[in-house]
């Protein structure tokens, strides 16, 4: 996952408490602050405008800028042991831009863990994370975790970050994706650290790993170069599918990313990939490893919203053009995310709207 922030800039203090924090923002920002890693202008405030209230008396408004040299996040510091009884996190999220948002937990003297959700412009989105939704950061600069697992009693900082903050730091990349630069606002309502246990969002047993059951209220994918994303039921295909709307144009790419728990694909022989599209398109399906190496399969998808179930043998994957190491060898035990890219605009003169449907993505022995 693309999360290279140093959250250790926040200083923590406090004692263990049996009561989990619950931010309703009726008493101001309640400890949330704006952390400016690069640039200027980030700000948090509590607002009470009825038009921007959801399910709590107040709303946290986080104002920031998207642009080269602009990196910031809204963060909360908690005392040692304060979240020991946490099993899930529940809140509401809204943005004045359609974007993907990273929620990050950082342990004291431990690892950094992240989960993703997507928000549609100017719509309140319910978000619920289980602890298993948070995956450890694997970047070269990420802090090492002595036990390699998320320990709620060790969590000391929480951050909410617009994923396009990262994309904007690469000018060529942001232009290809059509990232809009300038000021933005994210709104947070009713942020609750809860003892309630929530089922995993994936399925895993000795022979099968399904990346997403679509069981959360939010979309757990990161989008780039796309518009609204939502999970739809029985439309146009039976069951739950991720629906992705976007505009293809020459020189641009569109795609989605889903994080995968490192080690989950070890020993798997095939990927079963359900996909459909309103218009014919060509996709690249990539697996990315912890070391950045990428391996791909090229997929043709029929139009007219017809579904297609593909069996992609792991042995058929080849090194991706954008892989930093052209001599890398696929190590399924090191895969950290799956990337689905529509390259129709890059390889032709197509200019128009499309809707991609992504169903089950299952890896099997």
C-alpha positions in Angstrom: 0.0 0.0 0.0 1.2 3.5 -0.8 1.6 5.0 2.7 5.1 6.6 3.2 4.3 8.9 6.1 6.3 9.3 9.3 3.6 9.3 12.0 6.2 9.4 14.8 6.0 13.2 14.6 3.1 13.1 17.0 4.1 13.1 20.7 1.9 10.8 22.9 1.0 10.9 26.6 -1.6 9.4 28.9 -2.5 6.3 30.9 -4.4 3.2 30.2 -8.2 3.7 30.3 -11.0 1.1 30.1 -13.3 3.5 28.2 -12.6 3.6 24.5 -12.6 7.1 22.9 -15.6 8.2 20.9 -15.3 11.5 19.1 -18.6 13.3 18.5 -17.0 16.7 18.1 -19.5 18.5 20.3 -16.6 19.8 22.3 -14.4 21.0 19.5 -11.8 19.0 17.7 -11.4 16.7 20.7 -7.7 16.1 20.2 -7.6 15.9 16.5 -5.0 18.1 14.9 -3.7 18.9 11.4 -0.2 17.5 10.7 1.7 19.2 7.9 4.5 17.0 6.6 5.3 19.2 3.6 3.8 22.5 2.4 1.3 24.7 4.3 -2.3 25.4 5.0 -3.6 22.2 6.6 -6.2 22.9 9.3 -8.8 21.1 11.4 -11.8 22.6 13.1 -15.1 21.5 14.6 -18.1 22.8 12.7 -21.8 22.8 13.5 -23.4 23.7 10.2 -26.6 21.5 10.0 -25.9 20.9 6.3 -22.6 19.2 7.2 -23.8 17.2 10.3 -24.3 13.4 10.0 -24.7 11.4 13.1 -23.0 13.4 15.9 -23.5 16.9 17.3 -20.4 18.2 15.5 -18.3 17.5 12.5 -14.5 17.5 12.2 -13.5 19.5 9.1 -10.0 18.9 7.7 -8.8 21.4 5.1 -5.7 20.8 3.1 -4.1 21.1 -0.3 -3.3 18.6 -3.0 -0.2 19.5 -5.0 3.5 18.9 -5.4 5.2 19.5 -2.1 1.9 19.3 -0.2 1.5 16.4 2.3 -0.7 16.5 5.4 -3.1 14.5 7.4 -5.6 14.8 10.2 -4.3 12.9 13.3 -5.4 11.9 16.8 -3.0 11.0 19.6 -4.1 8.6 22.3 -2.5 7.6 25.5 -0.6 4.3 26.0 -3.1 1.4 26.4 -6.1 3.6 25.6 -7.2 1.4 22.7 -6.5 -2.0 24.4 -10.1 -3.1 24.1 -10.6 -2.0 20.5 -11.8 -4.6 18.0 -13.2 -2.3 15.3 -13.5 1.4 14.2 -16.7 3.0 13.0 -17.3 6.5 11.6 -18.8 8.6 8.8 -16.7 10.3 6.1 -17.4 12.9 3.5 -15.2 14.8 1.0 -15.7 17.7 -1.4 -13.8 15.6 -4.0 -14.3 11.9 -4.9 -11.2 10.2 -3.6 -9.7 7.3 -1.8 -8.8 7.8 1.9 -6.2 6.0 3.9 -6.8 5.4 7.6 -3.6 4.6 9.4 -2.8 3.3 12.9 0.7 3.6 14.3 2.1 1.6 17.3 4.4 2.9 19.9 7.8 1.4 19.0 6.0 -0.9 16.5 4.6 -1.0 13.0 2.4 1.2 10.9 -0.9 -0.3 9.7 -3.3 1.0 7.0 -6.8 0.4 5.6 -8.5 2.0 2.6 -12.0 3.4 1.9 -13.4 5.3 -1.1 -15.7 8.3 -0.9 -18.0 9.8 -3.5 -18.0 13.5 -3.9 -20.3 15.3 -1.4 -21.9 12.1 0.0 -21.6 10.8 3.5 -20.0 7.4 3.5 -20.3 5.0 6.5 -17.0 3.3 7.3 -16.4 0.2 9.4 -13.0 -1.4 9.9 -12.1 -4.6 11.6 -8.6 -4.9 13.0 -7.9 -7.4 10.2 -8.5 -4.7 7.6 -5.3 -2.9 8.7 -2.3 -4.2 6.9 1.3 -3.5 7.9 3.3 -1.0 5.9 6.0 -2.6 3.9 7.9 0.4 2.4 11.6 0.5 2.9 11.2 3.4 5.4 8.4 1.8 7.3 9.1 1.1 11.0 9.7 -2.6 11.9 7.2 -4.3 14.2 8.8 -6.7 16.7 5.9 -9.1 16.6 4.6 -8.4 13.1 1.0 -7.9 14.1 -1.3 -5.1 15.0 -1.6 -4.7 18.8 -4.5 -2.4 19.8 -3.0 -1.7 23.2 0.1 -0.3 21.5 -1.6 2.0 19.0 -0.8 5.6 19.8 -1.7 7.6 16.7 -4.5 7.5 14.1 -4.4 9.4 10.8 -6.8 10.2 8.0 -5.1 10.9 4.7 -6.3 11.7 1.2 -4.5 9.0 -1.0 -4.2 11.6 -3.8 -1.7 13.5 -1.6 0.8 10.7 -2.6 -0.2 10.7 -6.2 0.4 14.4 -6.5 4.0 14.1 -5.6 4.8 12.6 -9.0 3.9 15.1 -11.7 3.9 12.7 -14.6 1.9 10.1 -12.7 -0.7 12.7 -11.5 -1.1 14.0 -15.0 -1.8 10.5 -16.4 -4.3 9.9 -13.7 -5.9 13.3 -14.0 -5.5 14.3 -10.3 -7.1 17.7 -9.5 -4.8 20.0 -7.6 -5.8 22.6 -5.1 -7.6 23.0 -1.8 -9.9 20.2 -0.5 -11.9 19.3 2.6 -12.6 16.0 4.4 -15.4 15.8 7.0 -15.5 13.2 9.8 -18.5 12.4 11.9 -19.0 10.1 15.0 -15.5 8.5 15.1 -15.8 5.6 17.4 -13.2 3.1 18.6 -15.4 0.1 19.4 -15.1 -3.2 21.3 -17.5 -4.8 18.8 -15.9 -7.6 16.8 -16.5 -7.5 13.1 -16.0 -10.4 10.7 -13.0 -10.3 8.3 -13.7 -8.7 5.0 -11.9 -11.5 3.2 -12.2 -15.3 3.2 -9.1 -17.5 3.9 -8.7 -21.2 4.5 -6.0 -23.8 3.6 -6.8 -23.8 -0.1 -8.6 -20.5 -0.9 -8.1 -16.8 -0.5 -10.9 -14.4 -1.6 -9.6 -10.8 -1.5 -12.9 -9.0 -0.8 -16.3 -10.3 0.3 -17.9 -6.8 -0.2 -19.3 -7.1 3.3 -18.3 -3.6 4.5 -20.5 -0.5 4.1 -17.5 1.2 2.3 -15.6 0.3 -0.8 -12.2 -1.1 0.3 -10.4 -0.3 -2.9 -8.2 2.6 -3.9 -9.1 4.2 -7.2 -6.8 6.1 -9.6 -8.1 8.0 -12.6 -11.7 6.9 -11.8 -14.9 8.5 -10.7 -17.5 7.0 -8.3 -17.0 3.5 -7.0 -19.7 1.5 -5.1 -20.7 -2.1 -4.3 -23.8 -3.1 -6.1 -26.1 -6.1 -5.7 -27.6 -8.1 -8.5 -27.0 -5.3 -11.0 -26.3 -6.3 -13.7 -24.9 -9.6 -12.4 -26.0 -11.9 -9.5 -24.4 -11.2 -6.2 -22.2 -8.3 -5.0 -19.8 -6.6 -7.5 -17.6 -3.5 -7.3 -18.9 -0.9 -9.8 -16.3 1.5 -11.1 -17.3 4.5 -13.3 -14.6 6.3 -15.3 -13.7 8.2 -18.4 -11.2 6.8 -20.9 -9.1 9.2 -23.0 -5.9 9.0 -25.0 -2.8 9.0 -22.8 -4.6 8.2 -19.5 -5.0 5.1 -17.5 -7.8 4.1 -15.0 -7.6 1.5 -12.3 -8.2 0.2 -8.9 -6.0 -1.3 -6.2 -6.8 -3.8 -3.5 -4.3 -4.5 -0.7 -3.6 -8.2 0.1 -2.3 -9.6 3.4 1.3 -10.5 2.8 1.6 -14.3 2.7 -2.1 -14.9 1.8 -1.2 -16.0 -1.8 1.6 -18.4 -0.8 1.2 -21.7 -2.6 -1.8 -20.6 -4.7 -1.9 -21.9 -8.3 -4.6 -19.8 -10.0 -6.5 -16.5 -9.7 -10.2 -16.8 -10.5 -11.2 -13.3 -11.7 -14.8 -12.2 -12.3 -15.1 -9.1 -14.4 -17.6 -7.3 -16.7 -17.7 -4.0 -18.6 -20.2 -1.8 -20.3 -17.7 -1.3 -23.2 -15.0 -3.6 -24.5 -11.7 -2.9 -22.8 -8.3 -4.3 -22.2 -7.1 -4.8 -18.7 -3.7 -5.4 -17.1 -4.1 -7.5 -13.9 -1.0 -7.1 -11.7 0.4 -8.6 -8.5 2.9 -6.3 -6.7 5.3 -7.7 -4.2 6.8 -6.1 -1.0 10.0 -5.3 -2.9 8.0 -3.4 -5.6 8.3 -6.1 -8.3 5.2 -6.4 -10.4 3.9 -9.3 -12.5 1.0 -9.0 -15.0 -1.6 -10.8 -17.1 -3.3 -9.1 -20.1 -7.1 -9.5 -20.1 -9.7 -8.7 -22.8 -13.2 -7.9 -21.5 -16.3 -7.9 -23.7 -18.7 -5.0 -23.6 -22.5 -4.8 -23.3 -22.1 -5.5 -19.5 -21.3 -9.1 -20.1 -19.5 -10.9 -17.3 -16.5 -13.1 -17.8 -14.9 -15.5 -15.4 -11.1 -15.8 -16.0 -8.7 -18.4 -14.7 -5.2 -16.9 -14.6 -2.5 -19.4 -13.8 0.1 -17.9 -11.5 2.7 -19.5 -13.8 1.5 -17.4 -16.7 2.2 -14.1 -15.1 5.1 -12.1 -16.6 7.2 -9.3 -15.4 5.3 -5.9 -15.7 6.7 -3.1 -17.9 6.8 -0.8 -14.8 8.4 -3.3 -12.5 11.6 -1.7 -11.1 13.5 -5.1 -11.3 13.1 -6.6 -14.7 14.8 -9.8 -13.5 12.6 -10.3 -10.4 11.1 -13.8 -9.8 7.5 -14.1 -8.6 7.3 -14.9 -4.9 3.6 -15.3 -4.0 4.4 -15.2 -0.3 5.5 -11.6 -0.8 2.5 -10.2 -2.7 1.0 -7.1 -1.0 -1.6 -5.8 -3.4 -3.5 -6.5 -6.7 -3.8 -3.8 -9.3 -6.4 -3.8 -12.1 -5.7 -1.2 -14.9 -7.7 -0.3 -17.9 -5.2 0.6 -20.6 -7.7 1.2 -23.4 -7.0 4.9 -23.5 -3.2 4.3 -23.5 -3.2 2.0 -26.4 -5.8 3.7 -28.6 -7.8 6.7 -29.4 -10.8 5.8 -27.2 -12.5 8.8 -25.5 -15.7 8.1 -23.6 -17.3 6.8 -20.4 -17.1 3.2 -19.2 -18.3 1.2 -16.2 -16.2 -1.7 -15.0 -17.6 -4.4 -12.7 -15.3 -6.5 -10.5 -16.7 -9.6 -8.8 -14.9 -12.2 -6.9 -11.2 -12.3 -6.9 -10.1 -15.7 -5.6 -6.8 -17.4 -5.4 -6.8 -21.2 -5.1 -4.3 -24.0 -4.7 
